[in-house]
Amino acid sequence: MVMKLILFILLLEAASFSVSSSRPSHEFEVIEKEYLNWVRQMSSFKHSLFGKGKNKFKPCLIKRVNKKPKAGEFASVQKAINSLPVVNNCRVLIIIGAGTYREKVEIPPTMAYITLQGAGAGKTIIEWDDTADKMGQSGHLLGTYGSATFAINSPYFIAKNITFKNKAPSPPSGALGKQAVALRISADTAAFIGCKFIGAQDTLYDHIGRHYFKDCYIEGSVDFIFGNGLSLYRDCHLHAVTNGYGALTAQKRESLLEETGFSFVNCKVTGSGALYLGRAWGTFSRVVFVYTYMDKIITPRGWYDWGDKNREMYDSN
């Protein structure tokens, strides 16, 4: 049975403001001063939420990637990206034909304004199978950051109708080093429309920046949407694949002054196992669910404090 929940989970700023705390009074004065500075900043038009994006939508260049040699200029997505100028300042549309592209892709910070357009999320698939405990070319472990099948480090990125997949096997509960990221976005002002993100542990690394996800499907087991982005997920399908305990989000907001957080609007949560809506990765983790349908897989507790009782302040309606 599916329940319609109007659920606001605000892992709020109050952890450091407990009146029962044994902190000396001068510490509270410092906290109050910082809070008032934050209020003044947020009430002005100078903070990042009101910053105007300098996006470019009309393409100046179109490139085609296709599994069939005669149907495109390139047979791989990375080769198409490598063909661009090191510093790219105009919108480039890369059209990717149907097929499974088994490759690890990274977009460097200077290549802004890239749009990837697939033939459909069920038809255009980019996949790899790295995990955090694998050794990289540098001789060091990849770590969660380096395990991504697709990594974006440049601003104004757009992806439409593509599946990003990490094929690493789903690890047993509590396994170390088995984080396997399907996509990492580490840049500002990105949009994903009609895309799928498939993985198990740590599927979508919503690392830093402002991001918009529309009509996307995100599948995983533990912390399968995680990071410290300021992101809106609208009309998305979030699907858990676990036989035990799992967690949908792990948001890493560390300070009251950070403007980050995940918002889910008109989404649905389905799947198997027992699912926390979130684990408080950061001291001030912030996740909001609004008008979201949920299967009866959500644990009554709702979220997990990551072993820190100071992170247990929240508001639920």
Buried (B, 14 or more C-beta within 10 A) or exposed (E): EEEEBEBEBBBBBBBBBEEEEEEEEEEBEEBEEBBEEBEEEEEEEEEEEEEEEEEBEEBEBEBBBBBEEEEBBBBBBBBBBEEBEEEBEEBBBBBBBBBEBBBBBBBBEEBBBBBBBBBBBEBBBBBBBBBBBBEEEEEEBBBBBBBBBBBBBBBBBBBBBBBBBBBBEBBEBEEEBBBBBBBBBBBBBBBBBBBBBBBBBBBBBBBBBBBBBBBBBBBBBBBBBBBBBBBBBBEBBBBBBBEEBBBBBBBBBEBBBBBBBBBBBEBBBBBBBBBBBBBBBBBBBBBBBBEBBBBEBBBEEBBBBBEEEBBEBBEEE
